[in-house]
Amino acid sequence: MLSFQYTFRDEFLEKSIQLEKLKKDKIKGTKEFILWAETKIEELHHWLKSHDFEKIQDEIEFFKEIKPLIISKLIFQKEVLRIETNVTGGKIQIRKFYEIELRKICGYSQNNNKFYQYYRSGSEVFDELYFTRVSKKDILETECIQINFDPKLSTFFDYKLAKIIAFDDLVKYLEVQISALKSKSRYEENHYTSKLHWTGAKVDLVELIYALHWQKVINHGNIEIKEIASELSRMLNIDINDNLYRTFTDIKNRKNPNSKFIQSLADNFKKMLVEENSL
């Protein structure tokens, strides 16, 4: 029969997996998990207060392998709740908010670099120092979690490790959210449908495109003709890319005037100004 800590861990992880599979509202599901988890962890603390490990290695295993994994799930869900209840705005603002949160997580790793490297390296040299409930340890730590923490329930470093595990999960979560927002933006761009339609001749639009390009009024001229043509084609619901260069060749080979459409624009604009001024 499995001892208490293993049964407890398996039940806790199973509940966490069930939450991930739920299709219900993210915030609602996270709140439900947090309330359940906090009650369950009280059971774990009650067991710890009266439990003595037979061997130091058993105590190290619990505070290095079992408890941090359990607590990390609660920390992760609390962080998700904090993030999702504070994020506002459109897709761009939301993505920036997620990216800021990612940078904060990186900052935590950097601030705890020594212990972080110890955990990542798989070292066991200081396990007895970090993951046993010795009453007093000659280690200077500055996190406020130390204040009023119960040495019977924690080694303090098991909580630090739980945060590292939780933040690893949080990085993955945020990266998925950011990737989804980017994919959605690309999808919307690719499926953008303009209500504008070019109702003139294709050759007139090609003439206009080349005139705009040579005037350097789009991106200061630092853009290819093909890119301008693609964007205007999409905006005006007309395909001119296939015949772009051939059409321009025809324009160059015209008998005067070469810029027939541009000239008509100027003439009609002047006519409109004269009519407006005469009113």
N, C-alpha and C positions, 0 to 999 in steps of 0.2 A: 504493500500500500504506500502510495506517495505521501511524503510528509507535508505538513501544512503549507510551507513556502512554495513548493512546486505546484500544488493544486491551486493555490491562490494565484500564482503567476499565470498559469494556463487559463484560468477563468477570466482574469483581467485582460489578457491578450485577445481572447476570443470575443469578449465584449467590444474591444477596440476594433477588431476586424469587422464585426457586425455593423458598427457605426459607419465604417468606410463604404459598406455595401448598400446602405440605406439611400433611397432616392428622395427622402423627405428634405425639407428646408434645412440648409447647412447649419444655420445659427441655432435653430430649435434642437436639432440632433446633438450638437455640441454641448448645449446647456444640459440636456438630459444625461449625457455621458458624465459631465463634470459632477453633477449632483450625485449620481450613482457611485462614481469613483471616489469621491471624498468620503462617503459613508463606508465604502469597502476598505479604504486605507486606515480608517479608524480601527477596523478589525485587525489589520496588520500590526498597527501600533500596540494594540492591546496584547497581541501574541508576543511581540518583541519584549515588552516590559517584563514578562515572566519567563522568557525563554533564554536558556544558556546554551551556547553552541559547544558541542563536545570537543571539537578541535578548532584550532585557529584557522585552518584551511577552509573549514565549513563556514566560519564567520566571514572570511575574505570572499568566498564564493557568493554568499548572500549579499554582502554590501557592494560587491563589484559587478556581479553578473545578474542577480535577480532583482533586488530592490531598485537599482537605477533604471532598469528596463520598465518596471511597473510605473514608477513615478514619472518617467519621461513621457508616458502616454497622457498623463494628466497635464503636465506642463505644456505639451504640444497642443492639446485641445484648448487650454486656456489662452494660449498665444493666438490660435486661430480665431477664437471668439473675440479677443481684443482687436485683432486686425480687421475682421469682417464687420465688426460693429463701428469701426472708425473710418472705414474706407468710403469715400464719397466722390461724386463727379462722374464725368464721362470716361470712356475707355482709356484715353491718354492719361487723365489724372489718376485713375485707378492703377494703371501700369506703373506710373512714377511712384505712387505710394508703395506698391509691392517692391519696387526696386530699392527704395529707401530702407524698407524693412530688411531686405537682403544685406545691405551694407551694415546695418546695425548688428546682424548676426555675425558677420565677419569681424566686426569690432570686438565682440565678446570673445571670440577665439583668440584674437591677438592679445587681449588683456589677460588671458589665462593661458598664455602660450606654453609655459613650462609644463603644466599639468596636461594640457591638450596634447603635447608631443609625447608625454609619458603614456597616455592612453592609446594614442594612435600607433605607437611603436610596438605595442603588445608587451611592454616591459612588466616584470613582476618584482623588481628589486625592492621597491618601496611599498608593496602591497600591504604589509603588516602595519606600516605607518599610516597609509591612506584609508585602509578598509577594515580596521578593527576598532572596537569601542574602547580604546585606551582613554582613561579619564583626562589626561593632560598630554598635549603634544607640542613640541617645540617648533611649531609652524606658524608663521605670521600670515594671516588672511584678513582681508578687508571687507568682504561682503557682509552686509547687515543681517543676512540669514543666520549668522552665528549667534546673534543676540537672542537669548532665551531658548536656544535650541537644546533639545533633550539628548544628552550623550548616550542614553539608553536606547534611543530610537534611531540615531544617525551617527555616522562618523564625520559628518559635514561633507566629506569628499564624495560620498555616494550621491549627495544632492548635486554637487558640481558636475559629476559624471552624467547624472540624469539630464541636466540642462544641455550638455554637449550632445547626447543622443537625441533629445527633443529638438534641438536646433538643426541637427542633421536632417531630421524628418521635415522640419519647417522649411529648410532650404529647398527640398524636393517639392514640397507643396507650393511654395511661391513660384518656383521655376515653371511648374505646370500651369499655374494661373497666368503667368506672364506669357508663356508660349501660346496658351489658348487665346489670349487677347490679341496677340500678334497675328495668329492664324485667322481670327475673326476679321481683323482689319484688312488682311490681304484678300480674304474671301469677299468682303464688301466692296473692296476696290475692283476686284475682278468681275464682280456682278453689278457694278454701278451702271445705271441706265439713265442717260440724260433725256430731258424732255425737249431738247433743242434739236432741230433738223436743218441741215444745210439744204436750201432749196434752189441754190444757184448752180451753175455749171462746175464740175470738178476742176476744170482748168483754172477757173477764177480763184478757187480756194488755194490751189497750188501756187498761183501767182502771189496771193496774199501771204502765204507761209514763207516764201522766199524773201519777200519784202520785209517781213517782220524779223527774219533771221539776220539779214544784212544790215538792218537798222539797229541791231543789237539791243532790242527792247525786251527780249526774253532771256533771263539769266545772264544779262550783260553780254550776250552772244556766245557764252560758254555752254553751248548745247548743240547737239547734232540736228540737222534738218529732219532726219528720220524720227527723232524723239518728238519734235514739235508736231510733225504730221500725225504721229500716233495719238498724241493727246487730243489734238483738235478733231481727229477722226472719231475718237471715242465720244467726245463732248458733243459733236454735231451729227452723230449717227451716220457717218458716210465713210467708206473705205477708199483711201487714195494711195495707200502705201505701195501697192504692187506697181502702179504706173507713175510713181512720183518723179523719178528721174527722166523717164521718157517724156512725160508731160512737160517738164521743164525744158527739155531739148526742143520740143515743138514751140514753146513760148519764145525761146531764143531765136528760132528760125523764122519767126513771123516777120512780115513786112511791117514797117512802122504803123502805129505805135506798138512797141513790144509790151508795154505795161498797160494794156487796154483796160483791165478791170480796176487797177489802182487809179488810173486817170479818171475813170467814171465815178469812183468813190469821191475823189477830190472835187470833181465838177458838181456832183449832186449835193455834197456838203456845202459848197459855196452857194449853190442855189437855195438851199434850205436857210442859210444865214441871211441871205438877201430877203427872202420871204418873211422870215421872223422879224427882221428889222423894220419891215414895211408895215407891220401890223400896228 
